[in-house]
Amino acid sequence: MQYTLDISSRFLLRLLVGRASVEAADRLIDGYWRRIFRSGNAVLQVAGRGHFEPGQAYVIMSNHSSLLDIPALMGAVP
């Protein structure tokens, strides 16, 4: 939970000072999922990234079978 509070407060601060952007959010999210996996000595292995075509819209769903589903999706989906 502390990681979620950290990333949320950091983005809100950026928003308040006028420095929020999609790129800034992407960097925060990238650090977020990596931090969560690193804290549990876990490694994310991804297969099938090549199936995503640039410019196409996709719906990605998770069955929420663990607390790592969301961070894993953040790291796995380009």
N, CA, C and O atoms as a printed pandas DataFrame, in Angstrom:
     atom_number atom_name residue_name chain_id  residue_number  x_coord  y_coord  z_coord
0              1         N          MET        A               1    0.824   -1.192    0.000
1              2        CA          MET        A               1    0.000    0.000    0.000
2              3         C          MET        A               1    0.868    1.256    0.000
3              4         O          MET        A               1    0.488    2.267   -0.590
4              5         N          GLN        A               2    2.023    1.205    0.652
5              6        CA          GLN        A               2    2.863    2.398    0.705
6              7         C          GLN        A               2    3.351    2.782   -0.687
7              8         O          GLN        A               2    3.505    3.969   -0.974
8              9         N          TYR        A               3    3.597    1.807   -1.557
9             10        CA          TYR        A               3    4.048    2.114   -2.914
10            11         C          TYR        A               3    2.938    2.827   -3.687
11            12         O          TYR        A               3    3.203    3.759   -4.446
12            13         N          THR        A               4    1.699    2.383   -3.491
13            14        CA          THR        A               4    0.563    3.007   -4.169
14            15         C          THR        A               4    0.382    4.436   -3.683
15            16         O          THR        A               4    0.150    5.337   -4.489
16            17         N          LEU        A               5    0.484    4.655   -2.387
17            18        CA          LEU        A               5    0.385    6.010   -1.832
18            19         C          LEU        A               5    1.517    6.887   -2.358
19            20         O          LEU        A               5    1.301    8.056   -2.676
20            21         N          ASP        A               6    2.702    6.336   -2.449
21            22        CA          ASP        A               6    3.859    7.080   -2.943
22            23         C          ASP        A               6    3.656    7.525   -4.385
23            24         O          ASP        A               6    3.830    8.702   -4.700
24            25         N          ILE        A               7    3.294    6.602   -5.256
25            26        CA          ILE        A               7    3.137    6.950   -6.669
26            27         C          ILE        A               7    1.980    7.930   -6.858
27            28         O          ILE        A               7    2.065    8.837   -7.686
28            29         N          SER        A               8    0.911    7.754   -6.103
29            30        CA          SER        A               8   -0.245    8.651   -6.220
30            31         C          SER        A               8    0.100   10.058   -5.768
31            32         O          SER        A               8   -0.239   11.030   -6.443
32            33         N          SER        A               9    0.768   10.172   -4.639
33            34        CA          SER        A               9    1.114   11.504   -4.134
34            35         C          SER        A               9    2.130   12.192   -5.040
35            36         O          SER        A               9    2.058   13.405   -5.239
36            37         N          ARG        A              10    3.069   11.437   -5.586
37            38        CA          ARG        A              10    4.052   12.031   -6.493
38            39         C          ARG        A              10    3.385   12.554   -7.768
39            40         O          ARG        A              10    3.758   13.614   -8.269
40            41         N          PHE        A              11    2.412   11.825   -8.289
41            42        CA          PHE        A              11    1.736   12.310   -9.493
42            43         C          PHE        A              11    0.844   13.507   -9.162
43            44         O          PHE        A              11    0.793   14.469   -9.929
44            45         N          LEU        A              12    0.144   13.456   -8.035
45            46        CA          LEU        A              12   -0.702   14.594   -7.649
46            47         C          LEU        A              12    0.126   15.854   -7.456
47            48         O          LEU        A              12   -0.309   16.941   -7.837
48            49         N          LEU        A              13    1.302   15.728   -6.876
49            50        CA          LEU        A              13    2.189   16.878   -6.718
50            51         C          LEU        A              13    2.582   17.440   -8.083
51            52         O          LEU        A              13    2.579   18.654   -8.284
52            53         N          ARG        A              14    2.916   16.557   -9.012
53            54        CA          ARG        A              14    3.238   17.010  -10.372
54            55         C          ARG        A              14    2.048   17.736  -11.000
55            56         O          ARG        A              14    2.217   18.740  -11.692
56            57         N          LEU        A              15    0.863   17.226  -10.755
57            58        CA          LEU        A              15   -0.355   17.833  -11.285
58            59         C          LEU        A              15   -0.540   19.237  -10.719
59            60         O          LEU        A              15   -0.868   20.171  -11.451
60            61         N          LEU        A              16   -0.331   19.379   -9.425
61            62        CA          LEU        A              16   -0.505   20.679   -8.770
62            63         C          LEU        A              16    0.484   21.738   -9.246
63            64         O          LEU        A              16    0.145   22.920   -9.297
64            65         N          VAL        A              17    1.693   21.331   -9.591
65            66        CA          VAL        A              17    2.694   22.301  -10.041
66            67         C          VAL        A              17    2.744   22.401  -11.570
67            68         O          VAL        A              17    3.627   23.059  -12.118
68            69         N          GLY        A              18    1.809   21.757  -12.252
69            70        CA          GLY        A              18    1.714   21.874  -13.697
70            71         C          GLY        A              18    2.725   21.053  -14.475
71            72         O          GLY        A              18    3.037   21.381  -15.620
72            73         N          ARG        A              19    3.241   19.988  -13.873
73            74        CA          ARG        A              19    4.234   19.158  -14.559
74            75         C          ARG        A              19    3.736   17.736  -14.819
75            76         O          ARG        A              19    4.534   16.826  -15.046
76            77         N          ALA        A              20    2.425   17.549  -14.785
77            78        CA          ALA        A              20    1.853   16.223  -15.041
78            79         C          ALA        A              20    1.774   15.990  -16.539
79            80         O          ALA        A              20    1.440   16.895  -17.303
80            81         N          SER        A              21    2.080   14.787  -16.946
81            82        CA          SER        A              21    1.983   14.414  -18.355
82            83         C          SER        A              21    1.846   12.896  -18.442
83            84         O          SER        A              21    2.080   12.181  -17.468
84            85         N          VAL        A              22    1.471   12.430  -19.599
85            86        CA          VAL        A              22    1.374   10.984  -19.817
86            87         C          VAL        A              22    2.757   10.357  -19.651
87            88         O          VAL        A              22    2.890    9.281  -19.067
88            89         N          GLU        A              23    3.775   11.028  -20.163
89            90        CA          GLU        A              23    5.136   10.503  -20.061
90            91         C          GLU        A              23    5.573   10.400  -18.594
91            92         O          GLU        A              23    6.198    9.416  -18.199
92            93         N          ALA        A              24    5.245   11.408  -17.799
93            94        CA          ALA        A              24    5.594   11.383  -16.369
94            95         C          ALA        A              24    4.859   10.245  -15.669
95            96         O          ALA        A              24    5.438    9.545  -14.839
96            97         N          ALA        A              25    3.589   10.062  -16.003
97            98        CA          ALA        A              25    2.807    8.970  -15.410
98            99         C          ALA        A              25    3.390    7.618  -15.806
99           100         O          ALA        A              25    3.477    6.708  -14.982
100          101         N          ASP        A              26    3.788    7.488  -17.072
101          102        CA          ASP        A              26    4.389    6.226  -17.529
102          103         C          ASP        A              26    5.672    5.911  -16.766
103          104         O          ASP        A              26    5.912    4.761  -16.401
104          105         N          ARG        A              27    6.497    6.929  -16.526
105          106        CA          ARG        A              27    7.747    6.704  -15.772
106          107         C          ARG        A              27    7.444    6.285  -14.335
107          108         O          ARG        A              27    8.092    5.385  -13.801
108          109         N          LEU        A              28    6.468    6.928  -13.714
109          110        CA          LEU        A              28    6.098    6.564  -12.339
110          111         C          LEU        A              28    5.559    5.136  -12.283
111          112         O          LEU        A              28    5.916    4.368  -11.390
112          113         N          ILE        A              29    4.703    4.786  -13.237
113          114        CA          ILE        A              29    4.131    3.434  -13.273
114          115         C          ILE        A              29    5.212    2.391  -13.506
115          116         O          ILE        A              29    5.188    1.319  -12.900
116          117         N          ASP        A              30    6.161    2.703  -14.384
117          118        CA          ASP        A              30    7.244    1.760  -14.640
118          119         C          ASP        A              30    8.050    1.507  -13.364
119          120         O          ASP        A              30    8.387    0.364  -13.058
120          121         N          GLY        A              31    8.349    2.548  -12.640
121          122        CA          GLY        A              31    9.070    2.387  -11.382
122          123         C          GLY        A              31    8.245    1.660  -10.332
123          124         O          GLY        A              31    8.778    0.896   -9.528
124          125         N          TYR        A              32    6.935    1.907  -10.347
125          126        CA          TYR        A              32    6.008    1.304   -9.381
126          127         C          TYR        A              32    6.006   -0.216   -9.472
127          128         O          TYR        A              32    6.229   -0.901   -8.474
128          129         N          TRP        A              33    5.756   -0.745  -10.666
129          130        CA          TRP        A              33    5.668   -2.202  -10.770
130          131         C          TRP        A              33    7.023   -2.859  -10.524
131          132         O          TRP        A              33    7.100   -3.937   -9.934
132          133         N          ARG        A              34    8.095   -2.198  -10.981
133          134        CA          ARG        A              34    9.429   -2.758  -10.749
134          135         C          ARG        A              34    9.748   -2.818   -9.252
135          136         O          ARG        A              34   10.317   -3.796   -8.768
136          137         N          ARG        A              35    9.378   -1.774   -8.535
137          138        CA          ARG        A              35    9.620   -1.711   -7.094
138          139         C          ARG        A              35    8.863   -2.824   -6.362
139          140         O          ARG        A              35    9.404   -3.459   -5.457
140          141         N          ILE        A              36    7.631   -3.050   -6.754
141          142        CA          ILE        A              36    6.820   -4.087   -6.114
142          143         C          ILE        A              36    7.438   -5.469   -6.346
143          144         O          ILE        A              36    7.567   -6.257   -5.409
144          145         N          PHE        A              37    7.810   -5.756   -7.564
145          146        CA          PHE        A              37    8.414   -7.058   -7.855
146          147         C          PHE        A              37    9.761   -7.208   -7.155
147          148         O          PHE        A              37   10.074   -8.273   -6.622
148          149         N          ARG        A              38   10.550   -6.149   -7.158
149          150        CA          ARG        A              38   11.868   -6.202   -6.508
150          151         C          ARG        A              38   11.723   -6.438   -4.997
151          152         O          ARG        A              38   12.519   -7.166   -4.403
152          153         N          SER        A              39   10.713   -5.826   -4.383
153          154        CA          SER        A              39   10.540   -5.974   -2.939
154          155         C          SER        A              39   10.203   -7.407   -2.539
155          156         O          SER        A              39   10.457   -7.814   -1.405
156          157         N          GLY        A              40    9.631   -8.176   -3.471
157          158        CA          GLY        A              40    9.313   -9.573   -3.189
158          159         C          GLY        A              40   10.268  -10.547   -3.833
159          160         O          GLY        A              40    9.997  -11.746   -3.888
160          161         N          ASN        A              41   11.399  -10.034   -4.329
161          162        CA          ASN        A              41   12.371  -10.864   -5.033
162          163         C          ASN        A              41   11.714  -11.663   -6.155
163          164         O          ASN        A              41   12.049  -12.824   -6.387
164          165         N          ALA        A              42   10.771  -11.017   -6.849
165          166        CA          ALA        A              42   10.063  -11.674   -7.949
166          167         C          ALA        A              42   10.578  -11.135   -9.277
167          168         O          ALA        A              42   11.094  -10.020   -9.355
168          169         N          VAL        A              43   10.432  -11.935  -10.303
169          170        CA          VAL        A              43   10.843  -11.559  -11.650
170          171         C          VAL        A              43    9.633  -11.687  -12.560
171          172         O          VAL        A              43    8.914  -12.685  -12.515
172          173         N          LEU        A              44    9.414  -10.682  -13.378
173          174        CA          LEU        A              44    8.318  -10.730  -14.344
174          175         C          LEU        A              44    8.861  -11.230  -15.672
175          176         O          LEU        A              44    9.769  -10.631  -16.248
176          177         N          GLN        A              45    8.297  -12.330  -16.151
177          178        CA          GLN        A              45    8.669  -12.857  -17.458
178          179         C          GLN        A              45    7.458  -12.719  -18.361
179          180         O          GLN        A              45    6.362  -13.160  -18.016
180          181         N          VAL        A              46    7.660  -12.106  -19.519
181          182        CA          VAL        A              46    6.559  -11.807  -20.428
182          183         C          VAL        A              46    6.771  -12.534  -21.755
183          184         O          VAL        A              46    7.871  -12.535  -22.307
184          185         N          ALA        A              47    5.721  -13.140  -22.247
185          186        CA          ALA        A              47    5.750  -13.776  -23.565
186          187         C          ALA        A              47    4.593  -13.217  -24.381
187          188         O          ALA        A              47    3.513  -12.978  -23.840
188          189         N          GLY        A              48    4.803  -13.009  -25.663
189          190        CA          GLY        A              48    3.719  -12.597  -26.545
190          191         C          GLY        A              48    3.593  -11.106  -26.776
191          192         O          GLY        A              48    2.613  -10.666  -27.378
192          193         N          ARG        A              49    4.549  -10.315  -26.320
193          194        CA          ARG        A              49    4.464   -8.866  -26.548
194          195         C          ARG        A              49    4.408   -8.516  -28.024
195          196         O          ARG        A              49    3.846   -7.488  -28.401
196          197         N          GLY        A              50    4.980   -9.354  -28.848
197          198        CA          GLY        A              50    5.001   -9.095  -30.283
198          199         C          GLY        A              50    3.631   -9.134  -30.939
199          200         O          GLY        A              50    3.486   -8.718  -32.089
200          201         N          HIS        A              51    2.625   -9.626  -30.228
201          202        CA          HIS        A              51    1.272   -9.685  -30.783
202          203         C          HIS        A              51    0.570   -8.334  -30.751
203          204         O          HIS        A              51   -0.459   -8.161  -31.405
204          205         N          PHE        A              52    1.105   -7.377  -30.005
205          206        CA          PHE        A              52    0.518   -6.041  -29.950
206          207         C          PHE        A              52    0.987   -5.241  -31.154
207          208         O          PHE        A              52    2.189   -5.109  -31.389
208          209         N          GLU        A              53    0.048   -4.712  -31.911
209          210        CA          GLU        A              53    0.399   -3.893  -33.060
210          211         C          GLU        A              53    0.270   -2.425  -32.679
211          212         O          GLU        A              53   -0.751   -2.024  -32.120
212          213         N          PRO        A              54    1.282   -1.619  -32.969
213          214        CA          PRO        A              54    1.220   -0.192  -32.665
214          215         C          PRO        A              54    0.001    0.462  -33.326
215          216         O          PRO        A              54   -0.338    0.149  -34.468
216          217         N          GLY        A              55   -0.635    1.351  -32.612
217          218        CA          GLY        A              55   -1.782    2.080  -33.146
218          219         C          GLY        A              55   -3.106    1.358  -33.010
219          220         O          GLY        A              55   -4.153    1.924  -33.324
220          221         N          GLN        A              56   -3.080    0.120  -32.548
221          222        CA          GLN        A              56   -4.310   -0.650  -32.363
222          223         C          GLN        A              56   -4.789   -0.518  -30.920
223          224         O          GLN        A              56   -3.987   -0.354  -30.001
224          225         N          ALA        A              57   -6.096   -0.592  -30.733
225          226        CA          ALA        A              57   -6.676   -0.554  -29.393
226          227         C          ALA        A              57   -6.877   -1.982  -28.893
227          228         O          ALA        A              57   -7.255   -2.872  -29.654
228          229         N          TYR        A              58   -6.619   -2.186  -27.605
229          230        CA          TYR        A              58   -6.770   -3.511  -27.007
230          231         C          TYR        A              58   -7.475   -3.385  -25.661
231          232         O          TYR        A              58   -7.350   -2.370  -24.975
232          233         N          VAL        A              59   -8.203   -4.409  -25.299
233          234        CA          VAL        A              59   -8.791   -4.515  -23.961
234          235         C          VAL        A              59   -8.023   -5.619  -23.256
235          236         O          VAL        A              59   -8.018   -6.765  -23.703
236          237         N          ILE        A              60   -7.374   -5.270  -22.150
237          238        CA          ILE        A              60   -6.583   -6.232  -21.386
238          239         C          ILE        A              60   -7.305   -6.456  -20.063
239          240         O          ILE        A              60   -7.660   -5.501  -19.372
240          241         N          MET        A              61   -7.519   -7.709  -19.717
241          242        CA          MET        A              61   -8.240   -8.020  -18.486
242          243         C          MET        A              61   -7.416   -8.942  -17.601
243          244         O          MET        A              61   -6.585   -9.719  -18.072
244          245         N          SER        A              62   -7.669   -8.832  -16.326
245          246        CA          SER        A              62   -7.008   -9.686  -15.352
246          247         C          SER        A              62   -8.081  -10.374  -14.515
247          248         O          SER        A              62   -9.153   -9.816  -14.281
248          249         N          ASN        A              63   -7.785  -11.579  -14.073
249          250        CA          ASN        A              63   -8.751  -12.281  -13.230
250          251         C          ASN        A              63   -8.568  -11.939  -11.756
251          252         O          ASN        A              63   -9.316  -12.430  -10.911
252          253         N          HIS        A              64   -7.598  -11.114  -11.443
253          254        CA          HIS        A              64   -7.340  -10.643  -10.084
254          255         C          HIS        A              64   -7.153  -11.799   -9.102
255          256         O          HIS        A              64   -7.681  -11.783   -7.990
256          257         N          SER        A              65   -6.400  -12.787   -9.533
257          258        CA          SER        A              65   -6.175  -13.942   -8.674
258          259         C          SER        A              65   -5.091  -13.685   -7.628
259          260         O          SER        A              65   -4.899  -14.494   -6.721
260          261         N          SER        A              66   -4.381  -12.557   -7.754
261          262        CA          SER        A              66   -3.406  -12.199   -6.722
262          263         C          SER        A              66   -3.241  -10.685   -6.695
263          264         O          SER        A              66   -3.755   -9.977   -7.560
264          265         N          LEU        A              67   -2.526  -10.205   -5.703
265          266        CA          LEU        A              67   -2.269   -8.769   -5.602
266          267         C          LEU        A              67   -1.246   -8.294   -6.629
267          268         O          LEU        A              67   -1.054   -7.090   -6.801
268          269         N          LEU        A              68   -0.591   -9.226   -7.308
269          270        CA          LEU        A              68    0.402   -8.857   -8.311
270          271         C          LEU        A              68   -0.185   -8.694   -9.703
271          272         O          LEU        A              68    0.533   -8.311  -10.626
272          273         N          ASP        A              69   -1.462   -8.973   -9.878
273          274        CA          ASP        A              69   -2.063   -8.874  -11.209
274          275         C          ASP        A              69   -1.881   -7.491  -11.832
275          276         O          ASP        A              69   -1.436   -7.377  -12.974
276          277         N          ILE        A              70   -2.219   -6.459  -11.095
277          278        CA          ILE        A              70   -2.148   -5.101  -11.649
278          279         C          ILE        A              70   -0.704   -4.700  -11.924
279          280         O          ILE        A              70   -0.418   -4.262  -13.038
280          281         N          PRO        A              71    0.231   -4.824  -10.969
281          282        CA          PRO        A              71    1.614   -4.494  -11.294
282          283         C          PRO        A              71    2.171   -5.340  -12.437
283          284         O          PRO        A              71    2.974   -4.847  -13.230
284          285         N          ALA        A              72    1.760   -6.601  -12.533
285          286        CA          ALA        A              72    2.245   -7.455  -13.624
286          287         C          ALA        A              72    1.741   -6.947  -14.966
287          288         O          ALA        A              72    2.491   -6.921  -15.941
288          289         N          LEU        A              73    0.494   -6.548  -15.023
289          290        CA          LEU        A              73   -0.043   -5.995  -16.273
290          291         C          LEU        A              73    0.678   -4.703  -16.642
291          292         O          LEU        A              73    0.951   -4.454  -17.816
292          293         N          MET        A              74    0.984   -3.884  -15.642
293          294        CA          MET        A              74    1.699   -2.638  -15.905
294          295         C          MET        A              74    3.059   -2.888  -16.540
295          296         O          MET        A              74    3.516   -2.115  -17.383
296          297         N          GLY        A              75    3.691   -3.962  -16.132
297          298        CA          GLY        A              75    5.001   -4.287  -16.675
298          299         C          GLY        A              75    4.950   -5.086  -17.961
299          300         O          GLY        A              75    5.883   -5.035  -18.762
300          301         N          ALA        A              76    3.872   -5.824  -18.167
301          302        CA          ALA        A              76    3.812   -6.735  -19.306
302          303         C          ALA        A              76    3.246   -6.098  -20.563
303          304         O          ALA        A              76    3.640   -6.454  -21.673
304          305         N          VAL        A              77    2.333   -5.168  -20.396
305          306        CA          VAL        A              77    1.651   -4.580  -21.549
306          307         C          VAL        A              77    2.373   -3.309  -21.972
307          308         O          VAL        A              77    2.569   -2.402  -21.164
308          309         N          PRO        A              78    2.767   -3.245  -23.236
309          310        CA          PRO        A              78    3.494   -2.052  -23.698
310          311         C          PRO        A              78    2.638   -0.798  -23.664
311          312         O          PRO        A              78    3.110    0.281  -24.022
